[in-house]
């Protein structure tokens, strides 16, 4: 046993360096973090893999990185040149064309009304209660009262929806990009109405409306040299809930029709 009174000889520089290395290694720190990491406890480089174990490639069959091709989603309704060119065919196609939507728990509902009506009313989607006829639920009854008050005869009315089925939380901006606006424009072209009433904020933009402005600034529908007056308003559910909105709609309707 060493005598505690016996002086300990000083460590040599090599011993101090070895002790410092051992301390840092025990602490788990073996890198000097700078712009480029440096291994303080550098070991001999690992031996290269034996040539017999290295992969070999036949000329012309070298592996290449495979990039999955992103397939663009086809536009709603498919190619435009395949769309129906008369209203009756369009109404049947509306119920059967698979590319119009992605399905859902509600049935597809056809538009209804005559060709060349005095008024075409467009809503965002069928009612949840619709099963055979568009707007056959409470909102449809409310609309019927509005139409009766305007003096428009039922036989001069055409009812349409931007979507073929009731679709809760529909992504209208995404549908717009997918071609819903073009599809609606084609529908209007086939119907050939004298006037258009668009009920629902979600569909104003489909007719070129700047959403920073109110419904009073909804532009006329101009398509292939024909201009159709357009009146925009909130959706039927919003009008039904708000007497103030109904009053505003009625004032604007009278101005629109010079009534």
RARA-V396105 format. One record per pair of residues at least 12 apart in sequence whose ideal C-beta (glycine too) atoms are under 8 Angstrom apart, sorted by the first residue. I is the first residue (numbers start at 1). J is the second residue. Records with the same first field share a line. If there is no record, write none. Layout:
I->J + J
This chain:
21->40 + 41
24->40
25->41
73->178
74->99
75->99 + 178 + 179 + 182
76->99 + 100 + 101 + 175 + 178 + 179 + 180 + 182 + 183
77->97 + 99 + 100 + 179 + 183
78->97 + 99
80->182 + 186
83->183 + 186
84->190
85->190
86->190
87->115 + 190 + 191
90->186 + 187 + 190
91->110 + 111
92->110
94->108 + 110 + 111 + 164
95->108 + 110 + 164
100->164 + 183
101->163 + 164 + 165 + 167
104->165 + 166 + 167
106->126 + 128 + 130 + 165 + 166 + 167
107->130 + 131 + 165
108->164 + 165
109->126 + 130 + 131 + 132 + 133 + 134 + 161 + 164 + 165 + 166
110->134
111->134 + 158 + 159 + 160 + 161 + 187 + 191
112->133 + 134 + 158 + 159
113->157 + 158 + 159 + 160 + 191
114->155 + 156 + 157 + 158
115->158 + 190 + 191 + 192
116->191 + 192 + 193 + 194
117->156 + 157 + 158 + 191 + 193 + 194
118->152 + 153 + 156 + 157 + 193 + 194 + 195
119->147 + 150 + 152 + 156 + 157 + 158 + 193 + 194 + 195 + 196 + 197
120->157 + 158 + 159 + 160 + 188 + 191 + 193 + 195 + 196 + 197
121->143 + 147 + 157 + 158 + 159 + 160 + 196 + 197 + 199
122->160 + 161 + 162 + 184 + 196 + 197 + 198 + 199 + 200 + 203
123->135 + 159 + 160 + 161 + 162 + 199 + 200 + 203 + 235 + 236
124->161 + 162 + 163 + 170 + 172 + 199 + 200 + 202 + 203 + 235
125->161 + 162 + 163 + 165 + 166 + 167 + 170
126->161 + 163 + 164 + 165 + 166
127->139 + 140 + 166
128->166
130->166
134->159 + 160 + 161
135->159
138->240
139->236 + 237 + 240
142->236 + 239 + 240
143->159 + 199 + 236
146->239
149->250
150->253 + 257
151->259
158->191 + 193
160->187 + 191
162->180 + 184 + 200 + 202 + 203 + 206
163->175 + 180
170->202
172->202 + 203 + 205 + 206
173->205
176->205 + 206
180->206
181->205 + 206 + 207 + 208
184->203 + 206 + 207
185->207 + 221 + 223
188->221 + 223 + 228
189->223 + 224
193->228
194->228
195->228 + 229 + 230 + 231 + 256 + 257
196->221 + 228 + 229 + 230 + 231
197->230 + 231 + 232 + 233
198->218 + 230 + 231 + 232 + 233
199->232 + 233 + 234 + 235 + 236 + 239
200->234 + 235 + 236
201->215 + 234 + 235
202->235
204->218 + 232
207->219 + 221 + 230
209->232
215->231 + 232 + 233 + 234 + 252
216->232 + 252
218->230 + 231 + 232
229->256
231->252 + 253 + 256
233->245 + 249 + 252
234->249
